Amino acid sequence: MIRAFLAAVLLASAAVLPAAAKDRLVIGMTQFPSTLHPQIDSMLAKSYALAMGLRPFTVHDPDWQLVCMLCTELPTIENGGAVRETTSEGKEGIAVTYTIRPDARWGDGAPVTTKDVAFAVEVGKHPQSGVASAELYRRILELEIHDDRRFTLHLDRVTFDYNDIGGLVLPAHIDRANFQADPAEYRNRTAYDADSANPGLWFGPYRVVRVEPGAAIEFKRNPTWWGKPAAFETVIIRIVENTAALEVNLRSGAVDYIAGELGLSLDQAAAMEQREGDAWDFAYKAGLIYEHIDLNLDNPVLADIRVRRALLHAIDRETLSERLFFGRQPVAHGPVSPLDWVYDADLPRTPFDPDAARTLLDEAGWTNEAPGALRRNAAGEPLRLELGTTAGSRVRELVQQVLQAAWKDVGIDVRIRNQPARVFFGETVSKRQFSGLAMYAWLSAPESVPRSTLHSTMIPTAENNWSGQNYTGYRNPDVDALLDSIEVELDRGKRRALWADLQAAYARDLPVLPLYFRATPYVFPKWLKGVTPTGHQYSTTLWIEEWRAEE
């Protein structure tokens, strides 16, 4: 283990390029994206990288307000940019009109136009494209193109977030041919992965110029960027999957800055602050990052709610949070953070109670001959599960050890099976290949409806080319109805009551095991200014043009 650790450090250090005086920024990060395509797979590492080279139409800013980036003005019902209308089926829909910034151009000089919006819709609507979240595209009844810059989306319902469309744009002049050649294979042949350095794929302050798979992504200033000029000529994301090795790289100068979103664990940063608080600037941002364990509900063992409740009863999450995270990361009782206005403080909770866990397992037919002994069913089969997460994350590995010991105490044998993040997210989780438990985090925007992760229509399958994010396979018609109702309820008071019902149903069914809400540690070199943590799913790199070096 020691040799492997030293090898990782030496490898990372050896790959460092010669430094240029504050004209180059090297960012350390623990995960490499499974793809660079904006709409395929959901992974924070990808979002962090792509935010330097692309900008969505709409985004929640660091103040948690919805704003325009690629559009000129956020359309609303109040300003006339959104208009209620009746659909062909006689239901209430809405027409929302956007105007693309006139100075938006791809890195090869081609303007960003409504053709790129039309291509994104074409990809998103195709049943075999494999986009991570296809719900928006299903709701688009018609894309009405007025000219090269102005378009209207005719949507099949009026939701409270009707004008939040994210990054509804793909480079038609580069990637359409790849898609039309074979839509089912598009995810494997997109130019974003096959020709990542093509400038026509990027229109942000930076463009990708070099990719070392699994190791690094290099960006250069994009000459066609319309906004404030970026301060650094070159930005390199360097991947060091082991968080301890990543800290060594920071100390040695092999990386200038560690991505707060995907870098040091909270305990590492706190220990570093105690030792070297004068040498670095530290910030801890509480937010909407939900660490949890997905359960494969197609596994007959986990399909039994008694087993799921027993798993959660056996974990002392309060002590785990206090000892590993200094109380900075509150225990999660569901997917909604206490920082979100729709959080219900009265939702049902599953306390630490190992005796209750043992009783539930007995009732479920999993018995043992002595306290702590491995439980078996009537057929003599052992109660054994696999728990996987991203390899190299020290904090997750520590949590795994705590969980493994807690479950062993009630007679459950849990085997650890970790993988590199690009495999864990790109294959194991997204294609539901985990047999038991998968530990990772969801990031969300304020009041983000978890349709993609909970609705029964969002279960990834080979038939839909693994589109959707309901990786547990959770099916509950009442929850489906709640999700549908929350989205179309514009009255905040009524919507909050529906949110409370959703959180209660989630706590009863336990499709996942809630762990805690993460506080993200940021360790800044003294000279790096302008980085503003958001606390939600949109990363700091969406405002990288504000980053600068100051002595």
Secondary structure, DSSP 8 states (H G I E B T S, - for coil): -HHHHHHHHHHHHHT-----TTTEEEEEES---S---TTSS--HHHHHHHHHH---SEEE-TTS-EEESSBSS---TTTTSEEEEE-TTS-EEEEEEEEB-TT-B-TTS-B--HHHHHHHHHHHHSTTS--S--HHHHHEEEEEE-SSSEEEEEESS--TTTT--------HHHHHHHHHH-GGGHHHH-HHHHSTT-GGG--SSEEEEEEETTTEEEEEE-TT--SS--S-SEEEEEE--SHHHHHHHHHHTSSSEE-GGGS--HHHHHHHHHHHTTTEEEEEEEEEEEEEEEE-TTSTTTTSHHHHHHHHHT--HHHHHHHHHTT-S-B-SSSS-TTSTT--TT-------HHHHHHHHHHTT-B-SSTTS--B-TT--B-EEEEE-BTT-HHHHHHHHHHHHHHHHTT-EEEE--B-HHHIIIIIITTT--SSEEEEEEE--TT--THHHH-GGG---TTTTT-SS-TT----HHHHHHHHHHHH---HHHHHHHHHHHHHHHHHH-SEEEEEEEEEEEEEETTEE-----SSSS-GGGGGGG-EE--
